[in-house]
């Protein structure tokens, strides 16, 4: 069966089913369809299925003309029905892995997707999990359920883990030119999975096991989370010491070795960096080990929204105004610049904290027309000189390129800039940095 599957892959006669058509799944499905495979996307969100049927992209990194061409050629279609898995030679699972209310891993999406996939899966298929999770997930969930169905892994069904590395709005690196780590349950699983990804990715990096592949992604994002926490704490220390953290960072970055530049911000967001390290921390607690670096980094990063609010409070007090009743304009609510993704965005907590303190809050974001902050629904306001002048304080949360920062510098009376986006711009009003 391995040889038959490899022949189908190498001759591009295989059918691929991608489970989950979000920020990870849709770009992946499109790249494989470009490579010549027949691709079927599955998502429980009927709106996504219908959008693909209309040949419309809802992900900024996937241009609508590119999607439309693949749908028109019959290379890509979408369904909400898992029964299409019966057509598959390869299945890739790209479902969310959030935290629950107690900040423990919520595995329900992976469990549900796996159970539905194995219900329809046939012998001679490769099954890959891409969802970021704790080491051991592939063995404990996929392998266990595949074996319950009577499949022999490595002989008639091939199982692997390959962590997603999607970076939304990255103009340099996409699916094709970002190396892909692959870990198979058996050597045969690794061989088949490597052949699969080699069709759509320039470089595949095999590792020894699924646990190794799972750990790779957690190392990548823990590295970022810990270093962001370090630089966020440096910002807090520089504030106490009365020095400009941005000046310190720029000067340190001139060192040609031994230093990697990170910058502070209002908090961390997105689906990976705030969440993935906590998956590792949770797993280690079950092994009676405390991941102190991860827990400390999470504590520091989680404090940044409160620090931003206090910077606003102090800046308003300096001008003789209370936060209560002040008109505040937040610029950017997406978690990073030039995307429409609000998952785990620090703007959410900042706006809620400001609202709790009875400030009047509005926002402008060229990528997010409407947003919900717990029980509060807001619509993006137009960014005009009048809107800037009317605000008692303008708070920069996300440094979108589409925002007219020159106009902000010219018309805002008070600015709290958490991204240093107004660096070297003369401002008419008072500028307060993070």
C-alpha positions as CSV (number, residue, x, y, z in Angstrom):
1,X,0.0,0.0,0.0
2,X,2.9,2.3,0.7
3,X,4.2,1.9,-2.9
4,X,0.8,2.5,-4.4
5,X,0.3,5.7,-2.3
6,X,3.8,7.0,-3.2
7,X,3.0,6.4,-6.9
8,X,-0.3,8.3,-6.6
9,X,1.5,11.2,-4.9
10,X,4.5,11.3,-7.2
11,X,2.2,11.3,-10.3
12,X,-0.2,13.8,-8.7
13,X,-3.1,11.4,-9.0
14,X,-3.9,11.6,-5.3
15,X,-6.8,13.3,-3.7
16,X,-6.2,15.4,-0.6
17,X,-8.8,16.4,2.1
18,X,-7.9,19.3,4.3
19,X,-9.9,19.5,7.6
20,X,-10.3,23.1,8.7
21,X,-10.3,26.0,6.2
22,X,-9.0,28.8,8.4
23,X,-5.8,30.8,8.4
24,X,-3.8,27.5,8.2
25,X,-6.0,25.2,6.2
26,X,-7.0,27.4,3.3
27,X,-3.5,28.5,2.2
28,X,-2.4,24.9,2.5
29,X,-5.2,23.6,0.4
30,X,-4.5,26.2,-2.2
31,X,-0.8,25.4,-2.4
32,X,-1.5,21.7,-2.8
33,X,-4.1,22.4,-5.5
34,X,-1.5,24.6,-7.3
35,X,0.8,21.6,-7.1
36,X,-1.7,19.5,-9.1
37,X,-3.5,17.5,-6.5
38,X,-7.3,17.4,-6.3
39,X,-8.1,19.0,-3.0
40,X,-11.3,19.0,-1.0
41,X,-11.6,21.3,2.0
42,X,-13.9,20.4,4.9
43,X,-15.1,23.0,7.4
44,X,-18.1,23.0,9.8
45,X,-18.6,26.7,9.1
46,X,-21.0,26.7,6.2
47,X,-20.1,30.3,5.4
48,X,-16.6,29.3,4.5
49,X,-17.8,26.5,2.3
50,X,-20.2,28.8,0.5
51,X,-17.5,31.4,0.0
52,X,-15.3,28.9,-1.7
53,X,-18.2,27.8,-3.8
54,X,-18.7,31.4,-4.9
55,X,-14.9,31.5,-5.7
56,X,-14.3,34.1,-3.0
57,X,-11.4,34.1,-0.6
58,X,-11.9,35.2,3.1
59,X,-8.2,34.9,3.9
60,X,-6.0,37.9,3.0
61,X,-3.1,35.7,2.2
62,X,-5.1,33.9,-0.5
63,X,-6.0,36.2,-3.3
64,X,-9.5,35.7,-4.7
65,X,-8.4,35.4,-8.3
66,X,-6.0,32.5,-7.3
67,X,-8.7,30.7,-5.5
68,X,-11.2,31.3,-8.3
69,X,-8.9,29.8,-10.9
70,X,-8.4,26.6,-8.8
71,X,-12.1,26.2,-8.2
72,X,-12.9,26.8,-11.9
73,X,-10.3,24.2,-12.9
74,X,-11.9,21.6,-10.5
75,X,-8.7,21.5,-8.4
76,X,-10.4,22.7,-5.2
77,X,-13.8,22.5,-3.7
78,X,-15.2,22.6,-0.2
79,X,-17.8,20.7,1.8
80,X,-19.2,20.6,5.3
81,X,-19.6,16.8,5.0
82,X,-16.9,14.6,6.4
83,X,-18.0,11.7,4.2
84,X,-15.7,13.2,1.4
85,X,-12.8,11.7,3.4
86,X,-13.8,8.4,1.8
87,X,-12.4,9.9,-1.5
88,X,-9.0,10.8,0.1
89,X,-5.6,9.4,-0.3
90,X,-4.3,12.0,2.1
91,X,-6.0,13.9,5.0
92,X,-4.5,16.8,6.8
93,X,-6.2,18.1,10.0
94,X,-5.8,21.8,10.7
95,X,-8.4,22.5,13.4
96,X,-8.1,25.0,16.3
97,X,-6.4,24.1,19.6
98,X,-7.6,26.8,22.0
99,X,-7.3,27.0,25.8
100,X,-10.4,26.5,27.9
101,X,-11.6,28.8,30.7
102,X,-9.0,27.3,33.1
103,X,-6.3,27.9,30.6
104,X,-5.9,24.1,30.0
105,X,-5.7,22.7,26.4
106,X,-9.1,22.2,24.7
107,X,-8.6,19.1,22.7
108,X,-12.2,18.7,21.6
109,X,-11.7,20.0,18.1
110,X,-8.8,17.5,17.4
111,X,-10.8,14.6,19.0
112,X,-14.0,15.4,17.0
113,X,-12.1,15.8,13.7
114,X,-10.1,12.6,14.3
115,X,-13.2,10.5,15.1
116,X,-15.0,11.8,12.0
117,X,-12.0,11.2,9.8
118,X,-11.4,7.6,10.9
119,X,-15.1,6.9,10.4
120,X,-14.6,7.4,6.7
121,X,-10.9,6.7,6.2
122,X,-9.9,3.8,4.0
123,X,-6.7,1.7,3.9
124,X,-3.9,3.2,1.9
125,X,-4.3,6.8,3.3
126,X,-1.9,9.1,5.0
127,X,-3.3,11.0,7.9
128,X,-1.4,14.1,9.2
129,X,-2.2,16.4,12.1
130,X,-1.0,20.0,11.8
131,X,-2.8,21.6,14.8
132,X,-0.3,22.8,17.4
133,X,-0.6,20.7,20.6
134,X,1.3,19.1,23.4
135,X,3.9,16.3,22.8
136,X,2.1,13.0,22.7
137,X,-1.1,14.1,21.1
138,X,-0.6,12.2,17.9
139,X,0.0,9.0,19.7
140,X,-2.7,9.5,22.3
141,X,-5.5,10.6,20.0
142,X,-4.8,9.8,16.4
143,X,-2.9,6.6,16.8
144,X,-5.3,5.3,19.4
145,X,-8.4,5.9,17.3
146,X,-6.8,4.6,14.1
147,X,-5.9,1.3,15.9
148,X,-9.4,1.0,17.4
149,X,-10.6,0.9,13.8
150,X,-8.3,-2.1,13.1
151,X,-5.8,-0.3,10.9
152,X,-2.1,-1.3,11.0
153,X,-0.1,1.9,11.2
154,X,2.8,2.0,8.8
155,X,1.3,-0.8,6.7
156,X,-2.2,0.1,5.6
157,X,-2.6,3.6,7.2
158,X,0.2,6.2,7.6
159,X,0.1,8.7,10.5
160,X,2.3,11.7,11.1
161,X,2.5,15.1,12.7
162,X,3.7,18.2,10.8
163,X,3.4,21.5,12.7
164,X,1.9,24.4,10.8
165,X,4.1,27.5,10.3
166,X,1.7,30.0,8.8
167,X,2.6,33.6,9.5
168,X,-0.3,35.7,8.3
169,X,0.6,38.8,6.2
170,X,4.2,37.8,5.9
171,X,5.2,39.1,2.5
172,X,8.4,36.9,2.3
173,X,7.4,33.5,3.6
174,X,4.4,31.4,2.7
175,X,3.5,27.7,2.5
176,X,5.8,27.0,-0.4
177,X,9.1,28.5,0.8
178,X,8.7,27.8,4.6
179,X,10.5,24.5,5.5
180,X,8.1,21.8,6.7
181,X,9.0,19.6,9.7
182,X,7.6,16.1,9.5
183,X,7.5,13.3,12.1
184,X,6.0,9.9,11.3
185,X,4.8,7.2,13.7
186,X,7.0,4.7,11.7
187,X,9.7,5.2,9.1
188,X,7.1,4.3,6.4
189,X,4.8,7.0,7.7
190,X,7.6,9.5,7.6
191,X,8.5,8.5,4.0
192,X,4.9,8.9,2.7
193,X,4.3,12.2,4.6
194,X,7.6,13.6,3.2
195,X,6.5,12.7,-0.3
196,X,3.2,14.4,0.3
197,X,4.6,17.7,1.5
198,X,7.4,17.7,-1.1
199,X,4.7,18.4,-3.7
200,X,3.8,21.7,-2.1
201,X,6.8,22.7,0.0
202,X,10.4,23.4,-1.2
203,X,12.1,21.8,1.8
204,X,10.8,19.1,4.1
205,X,12.7,18.5,7.3
206,X,12.1,14.9,8.7
207,X,12.5,14.3,12.5
208,X,12.6,11.1,14.4
209,X,9.1,10.9,15.7
210,X,5.7,12.6,16.0
211,X,6.7,13.8,19.6
212,X,9.8,15.4,18.2
213,X,7.8,17.2,15.5
214,X,5.2,18.3,18.1
215,X,8.0,19.7,20.3
216,X,9.6,21.6,17.5
217,X,6.6,23.9,17.2
218,X,6.4,24.4,20.9
219,X,10.1,25.3,21.1
220,X,9.6,27.9,18.2
221,X,6.7,29.7,19.9
222,X,8.1,29.3,23.5
223,X,11.3,31.0,22.2
224,X,9.3,33.9,21.0
225,X,7.0,34.1,24.0
226,X,9.9,34.1,26.5
227,X,11.9,36.7,24.5
228,X,8.9,38.9,24.1
229,X,8.3,38.7,27.9
230,X,12.0,39.6,28.5
231,X,11.7,42.7,26.4
232,X,8.3,43.6,27.8
233,X,9.8,43.4,31.3
234,X,12.8,45.5,30.0
235,X,10.2,48.1,29.0
236,X,8.7,48.1,32.5
237,X,12.2,48.5,34.0
238,X,13.2,51.2,31.7
239,X,10.0,53.1,32.6
240,X,10.9,52.9,36.3
241,X,14.5,54.0,35.5
242,X,13.4,56.9,33.3
243,X,15.2,55.7,30.1
244,X,13.7,55.1,26.6
245,X,13.5,51.3,26.0
246,X,13.3,51.9,22.3
247,X,16.6,53.8,22.3
248,X,18.1,51.0,24.3
249,X,16.9,48.3,21.9
250,X,18.1,50.1,18.8
251,X,21.5,50.6,20.3
252,X,21.8,47.0,21.5
253,X,20.8,45.8,18.0
254,X,23.9,47.4,16.5
255,X,25.9,44.5,18.0
256,X,26.7,42.2,15.1
257,X,26.6,39.0,17.1
258,X,25.0,37.6,20.3
259,X,21.9,39.7,20.2
260,X,18.5,39.2,18.6
261,X,16.2,42.2,18.4
262,X,12.8,41.8,20.0
263,X,10.4,44.8,20.7
264,X,7.9,45.3,23.5
265,X,4.2,45.8,22.9
266,X,0.8,46.0,24.5
267,X,0.6,42.2,25.0
268,X,0.9,39.1,22.8
269,X,-1.9,37.8,20.5
270,X,-2.7,35.4,17.7
271,X,-3.4,31.7,17.9
272,X,0.1,30.6,18.6
273,X,2.4,32.6,20.9
274,X,0.0,33.2,23.8
275,X,-1.3,29.6,23.7
276,X,1.3,27.1,22.5
277,X,3.8,27.4,25.4
278,X,0.9,26.8,27.8
279,X,0.2,23.5,26.1
280,X,3.8,22.4,26.9
281,X,3.5,23.8,30.4
282,X,0.2,21.8,31.0
283,X,1.8,18.6,29.7
284,X,4.8,18.9,32.0
285,X,2.6,19.5,35.0
286,X,1.2,16.0,34.3
287,X,4.8,14.8,34.6
288,X,5.4,16.6,37.9
289,X,7.6,19.3,36.3
290,X,7.1,23.0,36.5
291,X,7.9,25.0,33.3
292,X,9.0,28.1,35.2
293,X,10.3,30.1,32.2
294,X,7.0,29.6,30.4
295,X,4.8,30.5,33.4
296,X,6.9,33.6,34.2
297,X,6.7,34.7,30.5
298,X,3.0,34.2,30.5
299,X,2.6,36.3,33.7
300,X,4.7,39.2,32.3
301,X,3.0,39.2,28.9
302,X,-0.4,39.0,30.5
303,X,0.3,42.1,32.5
304,X,1.0,44.3,29.6
305,X,-2.6,45.4,28.8
306,X,-3.0,46.6,32.4
307,X,0.3,48.5,32.0
308,X,-1.0,50.2,28.8
309,X,-4.2,51.2,30.7
310,X,-2.1,52.7,33.5
311,X,0.0,54.6,30.9
312,X,-3.3,56.1,29.6
313,X,-4.4,57.0,33.2
314,X,-1.1,58.7,34.0
315,X,-1.0,60.6,30.7
316,X,-4.6,61.9,31.2
317,X,-3.9,62.8,34.8
318,X,-0.9,64.8,33.7
319,X,-3.3,66.8,31.6
320,X,-5.7,67.2,34.5
321,X,-8.3,64.7,33.2
322,X,-9.8,61.6,34.7
323,X,-10.1,58.4,32.7
324,X,-13.8,58.2,33.6
325,X,-15.7,60.0,30.9
326,X,-12.7,60.6,28.6
327,X,-13.0,60.0,24.9
328,X,-10.5,57.4,23.8
329,X,-9.7,56.3,20.3
330,X,-7.9,53.0,19.9
331,X,-5.9,52.5,16.7
332,X,-5.8,48.9,15.6
333,X,-7.6,45.9,17.3
334,X,-6.0,43.1,15.2
335,X,-3.3,41.1,17.1
336,X,-0.6,42.2,14.5
337,X,-0.3,44.7,11.8
338,X,-1.9,44.3,8.3
339,X,-4.2,41.3,9.3
340,X,-7.8,41.1,10.3
341,X,-7.2,38.4,12.9
342,X,-8.3,39.4,16.5
343,X,-7.6,36.1,18.2
344,X,-6.1,36.7,21.6
345,X,-5.5,40.4,20.6
346,X,-4.3,42.5,23.5
347,X,-6.7,45.2,22.3
348,X,-9.6,43.1,23.6
349,X,-8.5,43.2,27.2
350,X,-7.3,46.9,26.9
351,X,-10.7,48.0,25.6
352,X,-12.5,46.0,28.3
353,X,-10.4,47.5,31.1
354,X,-11.0,51.0,29.8
355,X,-14.7,50.3,29.5
356,X,-14.8,49.0,33.1
357,X,-13.2,52.3,34.2
358,X,-16.1,54.1,32.4
359,X,-14.1,55.6,29.6
360,X,-15.8,56.3,26.3
361,X,-14.0,54.0,23.8
362,X,-14.1,53.9,20.0
363,X,-11.6,52.3,17.6
364,X,-10.3,52.5,14.1
365,X,-9.0,49.5,12.2
366,X,-8.8,49.3,8.4
367,X,-8.9,45.5,8.5
368,X,-11.6,45.0,11.2
369,X,-14.9,46.7,10.3
370,X,-16.8,45.3,13.4
371,X,-15.6,43.8,16.6
372,X,-17.0,42.3,19.8
373,X,-15.4,42.7,23.1
374,X,-17.2,40.4,25.5
375,X,-20.7,42.0,25.7
376,X,-19.5,45.2,23.9
377,X,-20.0,45.5,20.1
378,X,-18.2,48.3,18.3
379,X,-17.9,49.4,14.7
380,X,-14.7,50.9,13.3
381,X,-14.9,54.7,13.2
382,X,-13.5,56.7,10.3
383,X,-10.1,58.1,10.9
384,X,-10.3,61.8,10.3
385,X,-8.6,65.0,11.7
386,X,-11.9,65.8,13.5
387,X,-12.0,62.3,15.1
388,X,-8.4,62.6,16.2
389,X,-8.9,66.1,17.6
390,X,-12.0,65.0,19.5
391,X,-10.2,62.2,21.3
392,X,-8.8,63.0,24.8
393,X,-6.3,60.3,24.1
394,X,-5.3,58.2,21.1
395,X,-3.9,54.7,21.9
396,X,-1.8,53.0,19.3
397,X,-2.3,49.2,19.7
398,X,-1.7,47.8,16.2
399,X,0.7,49.5,13.7
400,X,-1.2,48.9,10.4
401,X,0.6,50.3,7.4
402,X,-2.8,51.6,6.0
403,X,-3.2,54.0,8.9
404,X,-2.2,57.6,8.1
405,X,0.3,58.0,10.9
406,X,1.2,61.5,9.6
407,X,-2.3,62.6,10.2
408,X,-2.3,61.0,13.6
409,X,0.9,62.8,14.6
410,X,-0.5,66.1,13.3
411,X,-4.0,66.1,14.9
412,X,-4.0,64.0,18.0
413,X,-3.8,65.9,21.3
414,X,-2.4,63.1,23.4
415,X,-1.0,59.8,22.1
416,X,0.0,56.6,23.9
417,X,2.1,54.7,21.4
418,X,2.7,51.1,22.3
419,X,4.4,50.2,19.0
420,X,6.9,53.1,18.6
421,X,5.2,53.7,15.2
422,X,5.5,57.5,15.6
423,X,9.3,57.3,16.1
424,X,11.0,60.3,14.4
425,X,7.7,61.9,13.6
426,X,7.1,65.4,15.1
427,X,3.8,65.4,17.0
428,X,1.6,68.4,17.7
429,X,0.3,66.9,21.0
430,X,1.9,65.0,23.8
431,X,3.5,61.6,22.9
432,X,3.8,58.9,25.6
433,X,5.7,55.7,24.7
434,X,5.1,52.3,26.2
